[in-house]
Amino acid sequence: MSTPYDVESGDAVHPGHPVQVDRYTVGARINHWITAISLILLALSGLALFHPSLYFLTGLFGGGQMTRTIHPWIGVVLFFSFFGMFFRFWKANLWKSEDGTWMRRIRDVIAGHEEKLPELGKYNAGQKLVFWGMSTLIIVLIGSGVVIWNAYFASYTSIEQQRIALLVHSVAAVAIICVWIVHVYAAIWVKGTISAMTRGQVTGGWAWRHHRKWFRELVSSRKSGTRGTPAE
């Protein structure tokens, strides 16, 4: 039996009271938090350079010149960290028919009427939109960031190209901050989501309520002895 598309390596069900479900491995959690911290530092340092009224934020990084120096290097860390996350999670974030249904029933999502929603895989449509939005925006940010990284690439671009890249970079930065805010708000709103990314586990009840299709696949995989099952 083949492993379902959204059952990732390390996903497992542990019988007990309550049932515990492994959702994220240690490696995945470290990868996530490096990405998250990098994004926060980039947002703060970028805002510090964006407008004089926010210049005081440079104090967090040792002053204006230091902020200007380390900002792009933090971007490099973000890029490679998210690159690792992308290859961990892209397959489970592929769009499925139930995701369209979930989006059409967004009022039920907001109202908490889980019984009216389709059974979902490991990630819901909102999480998938955040994932692909982040992926696209990070590519735009690193691309435009290289163009305006004068210390190393000024000789390869014209002033006009740098101006356009700076505008694109700024718009993408505002967009990714908005996506990040939505991501954090949703994680707080759905109780148990943050603990999944800190402890790596959720209860069987949480998995059944929010990601029933994924939970069924895990249980089925466990019974058939395929990848993603706990050692017995």
Secondary structure by P-SEA (a helix, b strand, c coil): ccccccccccccccccccbbbbcccaaaaaaaaaaaaaaaaaaaaaaaaccccccccccccccaaaaaaaaaaaaaaaaaaaaaaaaaccccccccaaaaaaaaaaaaaaacccccccccccccaaaaaaaaaaaaaaaaaaaaaaaaccccccccccaaaaaaaaaaaaaaaaaaaaaaaaaaaaaaaccaaaaaaacccccaaaaaaccaaaaaaaaaaaaacccccccc
